[in-house]
Amino acid sequence: MVGKSFDQELVVINARGKHQFKAYPEKIIYFKSEDNYVKIVYLDKNKCLKSDLIRLTLVSVENQLKSYSQFTRIHRSYIVNLKFLKNNAVRDFVEVVVGSDFLQLPVSRKYKKALVEMIPKVNSHK
């Protein structure tokens, strides 16, 4: 499960309660489901792209991220930090900015409408 924020850091804890990952929410780009694991893609302190794989479900991550308005589900396998979006365009994918590069993450029809509604709210708080 994802624990509460301590000192403004997001703490990810596995099902046994053991600390697995800690980072500031503004450094986390996205979460990706990989079977019974979640891949967390983030920027380290040197702004290099890194990832960690934790035995956890994306549903449990999503439930605990509800207090973080910048994170939203965009696909059955992805939760994205909206603050990394390149622009407000939503097609079958969104583009996220990672340094000078862009990554395309899929957007499913199920989550598209909610995503389109959330983008202006998060952009007003950037």
DRENDO-1510 file (C-alpha; in Angstrom, 1 decimal, always signed):
<recs>
REC; n; res; u; v; w
REC; 1; MET; +0.0; +0.0; +0.0 .
REC; 2; VAL; +1.0; +3.6; -0.4 .
REC; 3; GLY; +1.5; +5.3; +3.0 .
REC; 4; LYS; +0.7; +8.8; +4.0 .
REC; 5; SER; +2.9; +11.6; +3.2 .
REC; 6; PHE; +5.7; +12.2; +5.7 .
REC; 7; ASP; +7.6; +15.5; +5.3 .
REC; 8; GLN; +5.8; +15.9; +1.9 .
REC; 9; GLU; +7.3; +12.7; +0.6 .
REC; 10; LEU; +5.1; +9.9; -0.7 .
REC; 11; VAL; +6.0; +6.6; +1.0 .
REC; 12; VAL; +5.2; +3.3; -0.8 .
REC; 13; ILE; +4.9; +0.3; +1.5 .
REC; 14; ASN; +4.4; -3.3; +0.4 .
REC; 15; ALA; +1.6; -5.5; +1.7 .
REC; 16; ARG; +3.8; -6.6; +4.6 .
REC; 17; GLY; +4.2; -3.0; +5.8 .
REC; 18; LYS; +7.8; -2.8; +4.8 .
REC; 19; HIS; +9.1; +0.5; +3.4 .
REC; 20; GLN; +9.8; +0.0; -0.3 .
REC; 21; PHE; +10.0; +3.5; -1.9 .
REC; 22; LYS; +10.0; +7.1; -0.9 .
REC; 23; ALA; +10.0; +10.2; -3.2 .
REC; 24; TYR; +8.5; +13.6; -3.5 .
REC; 25; PRO; +5.2; +13.4; -5.5 .
REC; 26; GLU; +6.4; +16.1; -7.9 .
REC; 27; LYS; +9.3; +13.7; -8.9 .
REC; 28; ILE; +7.0; +10.8; -9.7 .
REC; 29; ILE; +6.0; +10.7; -13.4 .
REC; 30; TYR; +3.8; +7.6; -13.5 .
REC; 31; PHE; +3.0; +4.2; -12.1 .
REC; 32; LYS; +2.6; +1.2; -14.3 .
REC; 33; SER; +1.0; -2.1; -13.5 .
REC; 34; GLU; +3.2; -5.2; -14.4 .
REC; 35; ASP; +1.2; -8.2; -13.2 .
REC; 36; ASN; +1.4; -8.3; -9.4 .
REC; 37; TYR; +4.0; -5.5; -9.4 .
REC; 38; VAL; +3.9; -1.8; -9.9 .
REC; 39; LYS; +6.7; +0.0; -11.7 .
REC; 40; ILE; +7.3; +3.5; -10.4 .
REC; 41; VAL; +8.9; +5.8; -12.9 .
REC; 42; TYR; +10.4; +9.0; -11.4 .
REC; 43; LEU; +13.2; +11.6; -11.6 .
REC; 44; ASP; +16.1; +11.2; -9.1 .
REC; 45; LYS; +17.8; +14.1; -7.4 .
REC; 46; ASN; +20.0; +14.6; -10.5 .
REC; 47; LYS; +16.8; +14.7; -12.7 .
REC; 48; CYS; +17.7; +11.3; -14.3 .
REC; 49; LEU; +14.9; +8.9; -15.2 .
REC; 50; LYS; +14.7; +6.0; -12.8 .
REC; 51; SER; +12.3; +3.2; -11.9 .
REC; 52; ASP; +11.6; +0.9; -9.1 .
REC; 53; LEU; +9.5; -2.3; -9.2 .
REC; 54; ILE; +7.4; -3.1; -6.1 .
REC; 55; ARG; +5.2; -6.1; -5.4 .
REC; 56; LEU; +1.9; -4.2; -5.1 .
REC; 57; THR; -1.3; -3.8; -7.1 .
REC; 58; LEU; -2.2; -0.6; -9.1 .
REC; 59; VAL; -5.6; -0.6; -7.5 .
REC; 60; SER; -4.1; -0.2; -4.0 .
REC; 61; VAL; -1.8; +2.6; -5.3 .
REC; 62; GLU; -4.8; +4.4; -6.9 .
REC; 63; ASN; -6.8; +4.2; -3.7 .
REC; 64; GLN; -4.1; +5.7; -1.6 .
REC; 65; LEU; -3.3; +8.4; -4.1 .
REC; 66; LYS; -6.8; +10.0; -3.9 .
REC; 67; SER; -5.4; +12.8; -1.7 .
REC; 68; TYR; -2.9; +13.7; -4.4 .
REC; 69; SER; -4.9; +15.6; -7.0 .
REC; 70; GLN; -2.1; +15.6; -9.6 .
REC; 71; PHE; -2.3; +11.8; -10.0 .
REC; 72; THR; -5.0; +10.1; -12.1 .
REC; 73; ARG; -5.7; +6.8; -13.7 .
REC; 74; ILE; -5.5; +7.0; -17.5 .
REC; 75; HIS; -5.5; +3.3; -18.4 .
REC; 76; ARG; -6.0; +0.0; -16.7 .
REC; 77; SER; -2.2; -0.2; -16.4 .
REC; 78; TYR; -1.3; +3.4; -15.8 .
REC; 79; ILE; -1.6; +6.2; -13.3 .
REC; 80; VAL; +0.1; +9.5; -14.4 .
REC; 81; ASN; +1.2; +12.7; -12.7 .
REC; 82; LEU; -0.6; +15.3; -14.6 .
REC; 83; LYS; +2.0; +17.9; -13.9 .
REC; 84; PHE; +4.3; +16.1; -16.4 .
REC; 85; LEU; +1.9; +16.4; -19.3 .
REC; 86; LYS; +3.4; +18.1; -22.4 .
REC; 87; ASN; +0.1; +19.7; -23.3 .
REC; 88; ASN; -3.7; +19.4; -22.7 .
REC; 89; ALA; -4.2; +17.2; -25.8 .
REC; 90; VAL; -5.7; +13.8; -25.1 .
REC; 91; ARG; -6.0; +11.3; -27.8 .
REC; 92; ASP; -5.4; +7.6; -27.4 .
REC; 93; PHE; -2.3; +8.7; -25.6 .
REC; 94; VAL; -0.9; +11.6; -23.6 .
REC; 95; GLU; +2.7; +12.8; -23.8 .
REC; 96; VAL; +4.7; +13.4; -20.7 .
REC; 97; VAL; +7.8; +15.5; -20.5 .
REC; 98; VAL; +10.9; +13.9; -19.1 .
REC; 99; GLY; +13.8; +16.3; -19.4 .
REC; 100; SER; +14.1; +17.1; -23.1 .
REC; 101; ASP; +12.3; +13.9; -24.1 .
REC; 102; PHE; +8.7; +12.9; -24.3 .
REC; 103; LEU; +7.0; +9.6; -23.5 .
REC; 104; GLN; +3.7; +8.5; -24.8 .
REC; 105; LEU; +1.4; +6.8; -22.3 .
REC; 106; PRO; -1.9; +5.1; -23.5 .
REC; 107; VAL; -5.3; +6.5; -22.5 .
REC; 108; SER; -8.2; +4.2; -22.6 .
REC; 109; ARG; -11.8; +5.3; -23.4 .
REC; 110; LYS; -12.9; +4.4; -19.9 .
REC; 111; TYR; -10.7; +7.1; -18.3 .
REC; 112; LYS; -10.5; +9.6; -21.1 .
REC; 113; LYS; -13.4; +11.8; -20.0 .
REC; 114; ALA; -12.3; +12.1; -16.4 .
REC; 115; LEU; -8.8; +12.9; -17.6 .
REC; 116; VAL; -10.0; +15.7; -19.9 .
REC; 117; GLU; -11.9; +17.2; -16.9 .
REC; 118; MET; -9.0; +17.0; -14.5 .
REC; 119; ILE; -6.3; +18.6; -16.7 .
REC; 120; PRO; -7.5; +22.2; -16.3 .
REC; 121; LYS; -7.8; +21.8; -12.5 .
REC; 122; VAL; -4.2; +20.6; -12.1 .
REC; 123; ASN; -2.8; +23.1; -14.6 .
REC; 124; SER; -4.3; +25.9; -12.6 .
REC; 125; HIS; -2.3; +24.8; -9.6 .
REC; 126; LYS; +1.1; +24.4; -11.4 .
</recs>
